[in-house]
Every structure is written in structure tokens, then in C-alpha cells.
Amino acid sequence: MTSASDSSDTAVPPPADNYLSMVLLIDDQVMVCEAVRRALANQSDLDFHYCTEPLDALRVAQEVKPTVILQDLVMPGVDGLDLVRQYRAQEATHTVPVIVLSTKDDPATKSAAFQAGANDYLVKLPDRIELIARIRYHTRAYLDHLQRDQAYRALRESQRELMRANIELERLTRIDGLTGLGNRRYFDEYIAAEWKRALRSGSPISVLMIDVDNFKRYNDAYGHLAGDEVLKQVAHVLKDGVIRSSDLAARFGGEEFVVILNDVTAAGAHQVAERLLREVHALDIQHGTERLTVSIGVATTTPEADGMPDELINAADLALFRAKAAGRDRIVIHEASEG
């Protein structure tokens, strides 16, 4: 599991006797899954998996063999409490701790969750330190229970194999190997999910298309290794600049990057773009007699039923083209009148 580092790591309780927590989140919202993934990042004793299709939850739980299940209560097509009862009815998940995540904090909902078989209850999204502490507590209690029979040793080996396979799978399918940002496939998945969410909520989405200026000339002059290092440094600026869990920075292809900003106005997106432009300047990477720069195209829209994410991406790409044509090292905002 990879993510940007979090400076608050020192405030998180240390691992409990090197137990490995295999965490499975069942939630239909990709944004929530990404927020939890980032909250658990850089904890060496936590391995995170998620399932956004509640109808597949039991099958995924049997494959992953979690030590803790984080379970949303409200999902399309499935009653979260019924799903908790199904865990308790299955041999493979009968004793696995279930932490219910709910937007409701009323006693009746909590009581119903515990009666269905939940072990714990948190109002989402919970505080990061509390979430990690509770996951570790329930993992230790569960694995202490399993240690009483021979299945524990087999479970640990299965966990190690699954974690190694998961790291490799994530590297191949979600993360760009050079920069550590999301790759094009993950970007396409993420913007499709966020478009649907924004369509329901009526909130805006902004896309920033970012291109390293004269990158081919830099590669020709300094070599591909130096070019790769430039891409890594620009990616680091973007990773640090995308601070909300609902936003995403990804490598779009070659020397081109993309940032998704959720629930941000055009003015707010412009401010983010200006900050990123300044931070790239601050890298002070020399390119001949000049310094290396980027150009940024910005587009913002509030999704409508007959619209598609590609229209927003194309609008940001058009603004980027105009920024390059106007002399590079600048920001151009796509205007709605441009179509």
C-alpha cells in the first residue's frame, strides 16, 4: 500500500507485537476507500484492501482473509446490517471483527449494528489515530484467538503471500512505477466515479492538465535518467500539492500530469494551479540558460446528466494547448464559451 507520507505518524500508537492487520473495507464510494487508504498509509503492520461492490463482499472476504472488516451501513442494493449477519453465518468470517462505519451517531442505529453482530462502531470518516488504534486492537484480539489452533500459522503465510501479490498488483494496475502517482488507468477509474458523485451532489469538478515545458529538449541535452529525475521531482510537487483525500494527482502519460479537484470552483482551481507553478519554479532545475517550467490548463464544470468526464478532460487539454502556444510557463483557464 503506497501513499504520500503523513507528518502525524509519530502520534499513532506503535504496532502491537508485530501483528499484521489485514484490513478489508466494504464501501461503494471510491472516495471513501481512497480516504481510508491514505489514513492507513505508511503503517508497516497494516495491509489495506477494499471492495466497492457490496454483492461481492462475502466472496472478497473469503479471498482476502481479513483480520478486520470495515463495513459501511448504507449501500445500494444491500442492507449493511444484513451483510454483517451474513459474515456471522459464514464459517470463514464468523469470528472476524467487524467495525461498522456510519454517518449516523444515534443510539438506535448503534444498537441495531451490535445486535447484528458488529464488534465496534465508528462515525465516518473517523479520526485517523483512533481508526488505526481500533484496527490494531481488534486485530490483536482476533489473532490471539486464532493462535489457539494450527490455522494461525497457515493464515500468516497466506497473508504474506497475499500482501506480496497485492503490492505487485497495485504497482501494475494503479500506481505509476516511475513517479509513484496514480497511473492513467487509475485516473480514468477515479474521475468516472467522482463524476457520478458530483452529478448526484451537484458539486463542481476541476481538472488541471500539467505538461513539463520543452521536456524533449531537456531529455536530449541531459539524458533519459536526468529526464526521469525531473518527472519524479515534478510528481513530488503535485503529490504535496494535493492535500485533500478527495483529490488525486496522476501521471497522464509521458511528461504530462493531471490533477482532479473535487468540489472546487474555477477560482479555487486557479489558486491551486498558481501554487503548483510556483513550487515547480522553486525546484530551480536548470535547463540551459533558463530553468525548467510547466504549463497548466484548467477546466471546471458542474456535471450534468448528458455530460461525460471526457468533455472536462478535453477542455483542460485545450487550455493546456493554449498555454503552450502562448509561450509556456503559464496557466490558461478554459472558458465555457469555448465549447
C-alpha positions as CSV (number, residue, x, y, z in Angstrom):
1,M,0.0,0.0,0.0
2,T,1.5,3.3,-1.1
3,S,0.6,6.9,-0.3
4,A,2.0,10.3,0.5
5,S,3.7,10.3,3.9
6,D,1.9,11.9,6.8
7,S,3.8,14.0,9.3
8,S,1.4,12.9,12.1
9,D,2.7,9.3,12.1
10,T,4.6,9.9,15.3
11,A,1.3,10.4,17.1
12,V,-0.1,7.0,16.1
13,P,0.2,4.1,18.6
14,P,3.1,1.7,17.7
15,P,2.4,-1.8,16.2
16,A,1.1,-4.3,18.7
17,D,3.8,-7.1,18.9
18,N,4.3,-7.1,15.1
19,Y,0.8,-8.4,14.4
20,L,-0.2,-7.8,10.8
21,S,-3.6,-6.2,10.3
22,M,-5.3,-7.3,7.1
23,V,-8.0,-4.6,6.7
24,L,-10.9,-5.0,4.3
25,L,-13.2,-2.0,3.6
26,I,-16.7,-2.6,2.1
27,D,-17.9,0.7,0.8
28,D,-19.5,1.6,-2.6
29,Q,-17.8,5.1,-2.6
30,V,-14.4,5.2,-4.2
31,M,-13.7,8.5,-2.5
32,V,-14.2,6.9,1.0
33,C,-12.0,4.0,0.1
34,E,-9.2,6.4,-1.1
35,A,-9.5,8.4,2.1
36,V,-9.2,5.3,4.3
37,R,-6.3,4.0,2.2
38,R,-4.4,7.3,2.8
39,A,-5.2,7.3,6.5
40,L,-3.6,3.8,6.9
41,A,-0.7,4.6,4.6
42,N,2.9,4.1,5.9
43,Q,1.8,1.8,8.7
44,S,4.0,-1.3,8.1
45,D,1.7,-3.6,10.1
46,L,-1.4,-2.6,8.1
47,D,-2.3,-4.1,4.7
48,F,-5.4,-2.5,3.1
49,H,-7.9,-3.9,0.7
50,Y,-11.3,-2.6,-0.4
51,C,-14.4,-3.7,-2.2
52,T,-16.8,-1.2,-3.8
53,E,-19.4,-3.8,-4.9
54,P,-21.3,-5.0,-1.8
55,L,-22.7,-8.0,-3.6
56,D,-19.1,-9.3,-3.8
57,A,-18.3,-8.6,-0.1
58,L,-18.6,-12.2,1.1
59,R,-16.5,-13.6,-1.8
60,V,-13.8,-11.0,-1.4
61,A,-13.7,-11.5,2.4
62,Q,-13.1,-15.2,1.9
63,E,-10.3,-14.5,-0.6
64,V,-8.6,-11.7,1.4
65,K,-8.9,-13.4,4.9
66,P,-9.1,-10.1,6.7
67,T,-8.3,-9.6,10.4
68,V,-10.7,-6.7,10.5
69,I,-13.7,-5.7,8.3
70,L,-14.7,-2.1,8.0
71,Q,-18.3,-2.1,6.9
72,D,-20.5,0.7,5.6
73,L,-24.1,0.5,6.6
74,V,-25.8,2.3,3.6
75,M,-25.0,0.9,0.2
76,P,-27.1,0.4,-3.0
77,G,-28.8,-3.0,-3.2
78,V,-27.6,-4.3,0.1
79,D,-28.6,-3.7,3.7
80,G,-25.4,-3.2,5.7
81,L,-26.8,-4.9,8.7
82,D,-27.8,-8.0,6.7
83,L,-24.3,-8.2,5.4
84,V,-22.9,-8.2,8.9
85,R,-25.3,-11.1,9.7
86,Q,-24.0,-12.9,6.7
87,Y,-20.5,-12.6,7.9
88,R,-21.6,-14.2,11.2
89,A,-23.3,-17.0,9.3
90,Q,-20.2,-18.0,7.3
91,E,-17.5,-20.2,8.8
92,A,-14.7,-18.2,7.2
93,T,-15.8,-14.9,8.6
94,H,-17.8,-16.0,11.7
95,T,-15.3,-14.6,14.2
96,V,-13.7,-11.8,12.1
97,P,-14.1,-8.4,13.9
98,V,-16.5,-6.1,12.1
99,I,-16.2,-2.3,12.6
100,V,-19.3,-0.6,11.3
101,L,-18.8,2.8,9.6
102,S,-21.9,5.0,9.5
103,T,-22.8,8.6,9.1
104,K,-25.3,8.3,11.9
105,D,-24.4,8.7,15.6
106,D,-27.8,7.8,17.1
107,P,-28.2,5.0,19.8
108,A,-30.8,3.1,17.8
109,T,-28.5,2.6,14.8
110,K,-25.6,1.6,17.1
111,S,-27.8,-0.9,19.0
112,A,-29.0,-2.5,15.7
113,A,-25.4,-2.8,14.5
114,F,-24.3,-4.6,17.7
115,Q,-27.3,-6.8,17.6
116,A,-26.5,-7.8,14.0
117,G,-23.0,-8.9,15.2
118,A,-20.7,-5.9,14.8
119,N,-17.8,-5.6,17.2
120,D,-17.4,-1.8,17.0
121,Y,-19.0,1.3,15.7
122,L,-17.4,4.5,14.2
123,V,-18.9,7.5,12.7
124,K,-17.2,8.0,9.3
125,L,-14.8,9.3,8.5
126,P,-13.2,8.6,11.9
127,D,-10.1,10.3,13.3
128,R,-7.0,8.6,11.8
129,I,-5.3,7.9,15.1
130,E,-8.5,6.4,16.5
131,L,-9.1,4.3,13.4
132,I,-5.6,2.8,13.4
133,A,-5.7,2.1,17.2
134,R,-9.1,0.3,16.9
135,I,-7.9,-1.7,13.9
136,R,-4.8,-2.8,15.8
137,Y,-6.8,-3.6,19.0
138,H,-9.3,-5.8,17.1
139,T,-6.6,-7.5,15.0
140,R,-4.7,-8.5,18.1
141,A,-7.8,-9.9,19.8
142,Y,-8.7,-11.8,16.7
143,L,-5.2,-13.2,16.1
144,D,-4.8,-14.1,19.8
145,H,-7.9,-16.2,19.3
146,L,-6.6,-17.8,16.2
147,Q,-3.3,-18.7,17.8
148,R,-5.1,-21.3,19.8
149,D,-5.3,-23.6,16.8
150,Q,-3.0,-24.7,14.0
151,A,-4.8,-22.5,11.4
152,Y,-2.9,-19.4,12.7
153,R,0.4,-20.4,11.0
154,A,-1.3,-21.1,7.7
155,L,-3.1,-17.7,7.9
156,R,0.2,-15.8,8.5
157,E,1.8,-17.4,5.4
158,S,-1.3,-16.7,3.4
159,Q,-1.2,-13.1,4.5
160,R,2.4,-12.7,3.5
161,E,1.7,-14.2,0.0
162,L,-1.4,-12.1,-0.4
163,M,0.4,-8.9,0.6
164,R,3.2,-9.5,-1.8
165,A,0.7,-10.2,-4.6
166,N,-1.3,-7.1,-3.6
167,I,1.8,-4.9,-3.7
168,E,2.7,-6.1,-7.2
169,L,-0.9,-5.9,-8.4
170,E,-1.2,-2.3,-7.1
171,R,2.0,-1.3,-8.8
172,L,0.8,-2.7,-12.1
173,T,-2.8,-1.6,-12.1
174,R,-3.0,1.7,-10.0
175,I,0.4,3.3,-9.5
176,D,2.9,4.7,-12.0
177,G,6.1,3.0,-11.4
178,L,8.4,6.0,-12.1
179,T,6.6,8.8,-10.2
180,G,4.6,7.0,-7.5
181,L,1.4,8.9,-8.6
182,G,-1.8,7.3,-9.8
183,N,-1.4,5.9,-13.4
184,R,-3.7,6.6,-16.3
185,R,-5.9,3.6,-15.6
186,Y,-6.5,4.7,-12.0
187,F,-7.2,8.3,-13.1
188,D,-9.8,7.1,-15.6
189,E,-11.5,5.0,-12.9
190,Y,-11.3,7.8,-10.3
191,I,-12.7,10.6,-12.5
192,A,-15.6,8.3,-13.7
193,A,-16.6,7.6,-10.1
194,E,-16.2,11.2,-9.0
195,W,-18.2,12.4,-11.9
196,K,-21.1,10.3,-10.8
197,R,-20.7,11.5,-7.2
198,A,-20.7,15.2,-8.3
199,L,-23.7,14.6,-10.6
200,R,-25.7,13.4,-7.5
201,S,-24.5,16.2,-5.2
202,G,-24.5,19.0,-7.8
203,S,-20.9,19.9,-6.9
204,P,-18.2,21.1,-9.3
205,I,-15.1,19.2,-10.5
206,S,-11.9,20.8,-11.7
207,V,-9.2,19.2,-13.8
208,L,-5.6,20.6,-14.2
209,M,-3.6,19.3,-17.1
210,I,0.1,19.9,-16.5
211,D,2.9,19.5,-19.0
212,V,6.6,19.8,-18.5
213,D,7.8,22.5,-20.9
214,N,10.4,21.6,-23.6
215,F,10.9,18.2,-22.0
216,K,12.2,16.5,-25.1
217,R,14.9,19.1,-25.4
218,Y,15.8,18.5,-21.8
219,N,16.0,14.8,-22.4
220,D,18.1,15.2,-25.5
221,A,20.5,17.6,-23.6
222,Y,20.9,15.7,-20.3
223,G,19.8,12.1,-21.0
224,H,16.9,10.0,-20.1
225,L,18.0,9.4,-16.5
226,A,18.1,13.1,-15.8
227,G,14.7,13.4,-17.5
228,D,13.2,10.7,-15.3
229,E,14.5,12.6,-12.2
230,V,12.7,15.7,-13.4
231,L,9.5,13.8,-13.7
232,K,9.9,12.5,-10.2
233,Q,10.5,16.0,-8.8
234,V,7.5,17.4,-10.6
235,A,5.4,14.5,-9.3
236,H,6.6,15.2,-5.8
237,V,5.4,18.8,-6.1
238,L,2.0,17.5,-7.3
239,K,1.8,14.9,-4.5
240,D,2.5,17.5,-1.9
241,G,0.1,20.0,-3.5
242,V,-2.9,17.6,-3.5
243,I,-3.6,17.6,0.3
244,R,-7.3,16.6,0.4
245,S,-8.2,12.9,0.4
246,S,-10.9,13.6,-2.2
247,D,-8.4,14.9,-4.8
248,L,-6.0,13.0,-7.0
249,A,-2.7,13.6,-8.8
250,A,-1.8,11.2,-11.6
251,R,0.6,10.8,-14.5
252,F,-1.4,11.2,-17.7
253,G,1.3,10.0,-20.0
254,G,4.9,10.9,-20.9
255,E,5.7,14.3,-19.4
256,E,2.0,15.2,-18.8
257,F,0.3,15.0,-15.5
258,V,-3.3,15.6,-14.3
259,V,-4.9,16.7,-11.1
260,I,-8.6,16.2,-10.1
261,L,-10.0,18.7,-7.6
262,N,-13.4,17.8,-6.2
263,D,-16.0,20.4,-5.1
264,V,-13.6,23.3,-6.1
265,T,-14.7,26.4,-8.0
266,A,-12.8,27.7,-11.0
267,A,-11.2,30.4,-8.9
268,G,-10.1,27.8,-6.3
269,A,-8.7,25.6,-9.1
270,H,-6.8,28.6,-10.4
271,Q,-5.2,29.2,-7.0
272,V,-4.1,25.6,-6.8
273,A,-2.6,25.9,-10.3
274,E,-0.7,29.1,-9.3
275,R,0.7,27.3,-6.2
276,L,1.9,24.3,-8.3
277,L,3.5,26.7,-10.8
278,R,5.4,28.5,-8.0
279,E,6.5,25.2,-6.5
280,V,8.0,24.0,-9.8
281,H,9.8,27.3,-10.1
282,A,11.2,26.7,-6.6
283,L,12.8,23.4,-7.8
284,D,15.2,25.7,-9.7
285,I,16.0,22.9,-12.2
286,Q,18.4,24.5,-14.8
287,H,17.6,24.0,-18.5
288,G,20.4,25.6,-20.4
289,T,20.4,29.3,-19.6
290,E,16.8,29.1,-18.2
291,R,15.0,27.0,-15.6
292,L,12.6,24.2,-16.2
293,T,8.9,25.2,-16.1
294,V,5.5,23.7,-16.6
295,S,2.3,24.8,-18.4
296,I,-1.1,24.3,-16.9
297,G,-4.6,24.1,-18.4
298,V,-7.5,24.4,-16.1
299,A,-11.2,23.5,-16.7
300,T,-14.1,23.4,-14.2
301,T,-17.7,22.1,-14.6
302,T,-20.7,21.0,-12.6
303,P,-21.6,17.7,-14.2
304,E,-25.0,17.3,-15.9
305,A,-26.8,14.1,-16.9
306,D,-26.0,14.4,-20.6
307,G,-22.3,15.2,-20.0
308,M,-19.2,13.0,-19.8
309,P,-15.9,13.2,-18.0
310,D,-14.0,13.2,-21.3
311,E,-15.5,16.7,-22.1
312,L,-13.9,18.1,-19.0
313,I,-10.6,16.4,-19.7
314,N,-10.6,17.7,-23.3
315,A,-11.4,21.2,-22.1
316,A,-8.4,21.2,-19.7
317,D,-6.3,19.8,-22.6
318,L,-7.4,22.6,-24.9
319,A,-6.5,25.2,-22.2
320,L,-3.1,23.5,-21.8
321,F,-2.5,23.7,-25.6
322,R,-3.3,27.4,-25.5
323,A,-0.8,27.9,-22.6
324,K,1.9,26.2,-24.6
325,A,1.1,28.2,-27.7
326,A,1.2,31.5,-25.7
327,G,4.7,30.9,-24.6
328,R,4.7,28.2,-21.9
329,D,5.3,28.6,-18.1
330,R,1.8,29.9,-17.5
331,I,-1.8,29.0,-16.6
332,V,-4.8,29.2,-19.0
333,I,-8.3,28.8,-17.8
334,H,-10.8,27.2,-20.2
335,E,-13.8,29.4,-20.7
336,A,-17.3,27.8,-21.1
337,S,-17.9,29.8,-24.2
338,E,-15.1,28.0,-25.9
339,G,-17.2,24.8,-26.0
